[in-house]
Amino acid sequence: MADFRARLTGLRQERMVASPRYAGQRFRNTARARPRLTPGTALPMAGELFFGGGHRAPVAPLPTMSPLDRWTTPVDTGLRVTWLGHSTVLVEIDGLRVLTDPVWGNRASPTRLAGPKRFQPVPVTIAALPPLDAVIISHDHYDHLDHPSILELARRDVPFYTSLGVGARLETWGVPAGRIVELDWWESVPLPRGELRITAAPSQHFSGRGVWDRNCTLWSSFALRGPRHGVFFSGDTGLTPEYAEIARRLGPFDLVMLEVGAFHPAWGEIHLGPDNALAALELLGGGTFLPVHWGTFNLALHDWDQPAERLVELAPARGVHLVMPGLGEAVEPSRVERVDAWWRPIAALEARPPRARDEPSELLSVPDPID
């Protein structure tokens, strides 16, 4: 495969170098967030990994639904979402369709022979998707930027919106340059048709797909703003005070999609987990909460359903309107009244200690900003 860095030249390079987030040929977070393990956690984490046991993947496939019939019907409220697994969501907003972080691949890995394997199939094929108006790629990690999925989506006449530098990878894989829009934080563009704007916004994470390309490209969250609705998509992130600025500049949001899985205190500054996701939701000014980044890959040390159970436990007392549709279930968030814990019949097949699913994540404070 061609090296994407050969395309980090010209206007693309000029825009990257001009970014306030670019320093020393690498992008960086606003705060002092570590993309590596928090000091003092490596040995305890290794013990959990090799001796902790746990239920990191379900013993049977999770139930799924087919959204195909729903996708052919009008969206009465103007906002409908279909969670397709992990961070892949089809958002139907004010007459347009936006697909986030499309991952249909079998592994979140540079090889098909090893690495985190999908334990849950996608409910539909890419070929079965309806016409799309935009594809959003938040950053270039394997569980968010999937090579075979991009190859198939590139055959469609759909524009890609992504973070600075990531377009070089898309071009290398055959996406025409004219269909790629790279954005720095706070940059906003309208879609070619309709009245929807896409804005890249801060997140607290990192990038790279190998040993030598760490932070060569930017990572972002994204806001969608139509004439009637606003939607926020976190990508991957830790808890950052910049979410309050996002609320001020881009809110309010009718729907907030935040990552909740693949959490461990060892990398708590670059992932949220359920507890910090609720804190992030508050900083964002609230809105209906759709958790993503769970129920698909074994990427952490917690039980596969721990994020879902923790949210169901905490959300009611905090007055959060939680929406957790089944895989492939197309829902209009404003019409969802309660959470149907559709994953529990599978979890019930597993022998576990009492309340093992409800152990809290470690709530982390936001890091100090860089001087």
Secondary structure, 3 states (H helix, E strand, C coil): CCCHHHHCCHHHHHHHHHCCCEECCEECCCECCCCCCCCCCHHHHHHHHHHCCCCCCCCCCCCECCCHHHHCCCCCCCEEEEEEECCEEEEEECCEEEEECCCCCCECCCCCCCCCEECCCCCCCHHHCCCCCEEEECCCCCCCCCHHHHHHHCCCCCCEEEECCHHHHHHHCCCCHHHEEEECCCCEEECCCCCCEEEEECCCCCCCCCCCCCCCCCCCEEEEECCCCEEEECCCCCCCCHHHHHHHHHCCCCEEEEECCCCCHHHCCCCCHHHHHHHHHHHCCCCEEEEECCCCECCCCCCCCHHHHHHHHHCHHHCCCECCCCECCEECHHHCCCCCCCCHHHHCCCCCCCCHHHCCCCCCCCCCECC
